[in-house]
Amino acid sequence: MIRRHVWSRWVRAGLCTAAVATTACPAVDDVTVDAGPDDDVDTDAGVEDLSRAADCPTSSPWVTDVSGRIVDEAGAGVADAFAQMCVRTNLGRLLCLRPTSSDADGAFVADIAANARCMERATMRVVKPQTDTATLYCAVPLTADVSTVVLPAPQVLVSTTPATTLPPEGDGLATQSVTFADGVVVDVAPAALPEGTWARLAARVLAVGDAPSCLRDDGPALQTLVAFSPELDIDGGGAAVRLPNRGALPAGTSVPVFALGSIDCRRADGSLVEEGHWEPLADGVVSADGASIDVVGVPCLTWLGVGQP
């Protein structure tokens, strides 16, 4: 079997996207990439029956399609972005479905494969490959009696800024300090990152009010968010990250730091941080000079959140 972290690196390299049939992407550990609704349809049988399956309890949402719009921070539609549903079924199976692309106005419709329609919960993953934008993960609002879901708010792609100081990769095994604007520093060995991502590292610090609403409405109380691109998992023990101390907290103060689960974000024990879920890391500590909040063992770079002390 091809392991999940290898598959995830293909995704981030652009080898497994909506432009490539997802049947070319292998199924992996506890997340299966489903090839999409057409796999379950007999093309000679006429129109597919979208009614609730007999084995799907009425207490579980039965979802046949999800539609929405992808925009930039100014509210303009983003064309050719990918929207991908990651579904936890009522039987506990996690399926990440074939991505669908947005049109010229940013609109998209994601059809749901038959084996994923009986849901427990769902997350929408939105990404614009090969651009300096942070991948977005938003919970999809579900109710038991609505099968066609229209997302109430646009999915906002947040821009990021390339690293201001990016050391050469060298042999890849030595830990390097990558510096970004706004006082963000990531200490990590290039070899711990997916191939081809080192030169593309970018980040941005946002006040909570400037972040997409889905990242702050149902999550922990945060004072600052940091967006990274491209999204990536970190092999080994994770990265050490220095985040700006925007709250002017005294040196030595302990501050909770959270990581947002991505498509292959793993805890130190190898267990999955599910897509779109805020995972508390070990508390960060305000540095002796008061400039930063330092945290170690960061397992993935998508979004980090600085909590309230």
C-alpha positions in Angstrom: 0.0 0.0 0.0 1.2 3.5 -0.7 1.2 5.3 2.6 -1.0 8.3 3.2 1.8 10.8 3.6 3.2 9.9 0.2 -0.2 10.4 -1.4 -0.6 13.8 0.4 2.7 15.0 -1.1 1.3 14.1 -4.6 -1.7 16.3 -3.8 0.4 19.2 -2.8 2.6 18.8 -5.9 -0.5 19.1 -8.0 -0.4 15.5 -9.2 -3.8 14.5 -7.7 -6.3 17.4 -8.4 -9.5 17.9 -10.2 -7.5 18.1 -13.4 -6.5 14.5 -12.9 -9.0 11.7 -12.3 -8.9 10.9 -8.6 -8.9 7.2 -9.4 -5.2 7.7 -10.2 -4.7 8.7 -6.5 -4.4 5.6 -4.2 -6.7 5.0 -1.3 -4.8 5.5 1.9 -4.9 4.6 5.6 -7.9 6.2 7.3 -8.9 8.6 4.4 -10.1 7.3 1.1 -10.1 9.4 -2.0 -13.4 8.6 -3.7 -13.5 8.9 -7.4 -16.8 10.8 -7.4 -20.5 10.2 -8.0 -20.2 8.7 -11.5 -18.6 5.6 -10.1 -21.8 4.5 -8.5 -24.1 5.2 -11.5 -25.0 2.8 -14.3 -25.0 5.1 -17.3 -27.5 2.8 -19.0 -30.0 2.9 -16.2 -31.2 6.5 -16.8 -31.4 9.2 -14.1 -29.7 8.3 -10.9 -32.0 7.9 -7.8 -30.9 10.5 -5.3 -33.4 9.6 -2.6 -32.2 8.6 0.8 -30.8 5.1 1.0 -32.8 2.6 3.1 -29.8 2.0 5.4 -29.3 5.8 6.1 -31.1 6.6 9.4 -33.4 9.6 9.3 -31.3 11.2 12.1 -28.3 11.5 9.7 -28.0 14.2 7.0 -28.4 12.8 3.5 -26.6 15.2 1.1 -26.5 14.9 -2.6 -24.7 18.1 -3.6 -23.1 21.2 -2.0 -22.8 24.5 -3.8 -21.1 27.7 -3.0 -18.7 30.4 -4.2 -15.0 31.0 -3.8 -13.8 34.6 -3.5 -10.6 36.5 -2.7 -10.4 38.9 0.2 -11.9 41.7 -1.9 -15.0 39.6 -2.6 -14.1 38.9 -6.3 -14.8 35.4 -7.6 -11.8 33.1 -8.0 -11.9 31.0 -11.1 -10.3 27.5 -11.3 -10.0 27.0 -7.6 -10.7 23.5 -6.3 -13.5 22.7 -3.8 -13.2 19.3 -2.2 -15.6 17.7 0.3 -14.1 15.6 3.1 -16.9 13.6 4.7 -17.2 11.6 7.9 -20.0 9.1 7.1 -22.6 7.8 9.6 -20.5 4.6 9.7 -17.4 6.5 10.7 -15.6 6.3 7.4 -13.6 9.4 6.3 -13.9 10.1 2.5 -12.2 13.0 0.7 -14.1 13.2 -2.6 -13.1 14.3 -6.1 -12.4 18.1 -6.2 -14.6 20.3 -8.4 -13.4 23.5 -9.9 -14.9 26.9 -9.7 -16.2 28.8 -12.7 -15.3 32.4 -13.8 -17.4 33.9 -11.0 -16.0 31.5 -8.4 -19.2 29.4 -8.2 -19.0 25.6 -7.8 -21.3 22.6 -7.3 -19.9 19.5 -5.6 -21.8 16.4 -6.3 -21.6 13.8 -3.6 -20.8 10.1 -4.3 -23.5 7.7 -3.2 -21.3 6.0 -0.6 -20.7 9.4 1.1 -24.2 10.9 1.2 -25.2 9.6 4.6 -23.0 11.9 6.7 -22.1 12.6 10.3 -20.2 15.8 9.4 -18.4 17.4 6.5 -15.7 19.8 5.8 -15.1 21.9 2.6 -11.5 22.1 1.5 -10.8 25.0 -0.9 -7.4 25.5 -2.6 -6.0 27.4 -5.6 -2.9 25.3 -6.5 0.4 26.9 -7.2 -0.6 30.3 -5.8 0.4 32.1 -2.6 -3.0 31.5 -0.9 -3.7 29.5 2.2 -5.9 26.4 1.8 -9.2 26.9 3.6 -11.1 24.3 5.6 -14.7 25.2 6.6 -17.3 23.0 8.3 -20.3 22.4 6.1 -23.6 23.1 7.9 -25.8 20.0 7.8 -29.3 19.2 8.8 -31.1 15.9 8.6 -33.8 17.2 6.2 -31.8 19.1 3.6 -30.1 17.2 0.8 -29.0 20.1 -1.4 -26.8 22.3 0.7 -26.0 25.9 -0.3 -23.1 27.3 1.7 -24.3 30.5 3.5 -21.1 32.4 3.1 -18.4 32.6 0.4 -15.2 30.5 0.9 -12.5 33.1 1.2 -8.9 32.4 -0.1 -6.5 34.4 2.0 -3.2 35.6 0.3 0.2 34.9 1.8 3.6 36.4 1.4 6.7 34.5 0.4 9.5 34.1 3.0 11.7 37.1 3.5 14.7 34.9 4.4 14.9 31.4 2.8 18.2 29.6 3.4 19.4 27.2 0.7 18.1 23.6 1.2 21.7 22.2 1.4 21.6 18.5 2.1 18.1 18.9 3.4 18.8 17.3 6.8 20.0 20.3 8.7 17.4 22.5 10.5 17.0 25.9 8.9 15.3 29.1 10.1 12.8 30.4 7.5 11.7 34.0 8.3 8.5 35.6 7.1 7.0 39.0 7.4 5.3 40.0 10.7 7.8 38.2 12.9 7.0 34.6 12.0 9.9 32.2 12.0 9.8 28.4 11.2 12.7 26.2 12.2 12.6 23.0 10.1 14.7 20.7 8.0 13.9 20.9 4.3 13.8 17.1 4.1 10.9 17.1 6.6 8.7 18.9 4.1 7.0 17.6 0.9 9.3 17.7 -2.1 9.2 20.9 -4.1 7.6 23.0 -1.3 10.7 24.6 0.2 11.0 27.4 -2.3 7.3 28.2 -2.1 6.9 28.7 1.6 4.8 31.7 2.4 2.9 33.0 5.5 0.8 35.8 6.8 -0.4 37.0 10.2 -4.0 38.0 10.6 -6.1 39.6 13.3 -9.0 37.4 14.3 -11.5 39.8 12.7 -9.7 39.6 9.3 -9.7 35.8 9.1 -12.5 33.8 7.3 -15.4 33.6 9.6 -15.6 29.7 9.6 -12.1 29.6 11.3 -13.2 31.7 14.2 -16.9 31.2 14.8 -16.9 27.7 16.1 -13.3 27.3 17.2 -11.3 28.2 20.3 -10.9 31.8 21.5 -8.0 33.1 19.5 -6.1 36.4 19.5 -4.0 35.9 16.3 -4.1 33.6 13.3 -1.2 32.7 11.0 -1.9 31.4 7.5 0.7 29.3 5.7 1.0 28.1 2.1 1.4 25.7 0.6 -0.3 23.5 3.1 2.0 20.7 4.2 2.6 18.0 6.8 6.0 17.8 8.6 7.8 14.5 9.0 9.5 13.6 12.2 8.9 15.6 15.3 7.4 18.6 13.6 8.7 22.2 13.4 9.6 24.8 16.0 7.7 28.0 15.2 8.0 31.6 16.5 4.8 33.6 16.3 4.5 37.4 17.0 3.5 38.4 20.5 0.8 40.8 19.4 -0.8 40.8 22.8 2.3 42.3 24.4 2.3 39.5 27.0 5.1 39.4 29.5 8.2 37.2 29.0 7.6 33.6 30.2 3.8 33.7 29.8 2.3 30.3 28.7 0.0 30.7 25.7 -2.1 27.9 24.0 -1.3 27.4 20.4 -3.6 25.5 18.0 -3.1 23.9 14.6 -5.9 23.5 12.1 -6.2 20.0 10.8 -5.4 19.6 7.1 -5.7 16.7 4.6 -2.7 14.9 6.2 -2.0 16.5 9.6 -0.8 14.0 12.1 -0.1 14.1 15.8 3.2 12.9 17.2 1.6 9.4 17.8 0.6 9.2 14.1 -3.1 9.8 14.7 -5.0 12.1 12.3 -6.0 15.7 13.2 -9.2 15.7 11.2 -9.7 18.3 8.4 -10.9 21.7 9.7 -10.5 20.8 13.4 -8.5 23.0 15.7 -6.0 20.9 17.6 -4.3 22.3 20.8 -0.6 21.9 20.7 1.8 22.1 23.6 1.6 25.6 25.0 3.8 28.3 23.5 5.9 30.5 25.8 6.7 34.2 25.4 10.4 34.6 24.6 12.8 36.3 27.0 12.8 39.5 24.9 8.9 39.5 24.7 9.0 39.5 20.9 7.6 36.1 20.1 5.5 33.2 21.3 7.6 30.0 20.8 6.1 26.6 20.3 7.7 23.3 19.3 6.3 20.1 17.7 4.0 21.8 15.1 2.9 18.8 13.0 1.6 20.7 9.9 1.5 24.1 8.4 -1.9 25.3 7.3 -3.3 27.6 9.9 -2.0 28.2 13.4 -4.0 30.1 16.1 -2.6 31.8 19.1 -5.1 31.4 22.0 -5.8 33.4 25.1 -3.4 33.0 28.0 
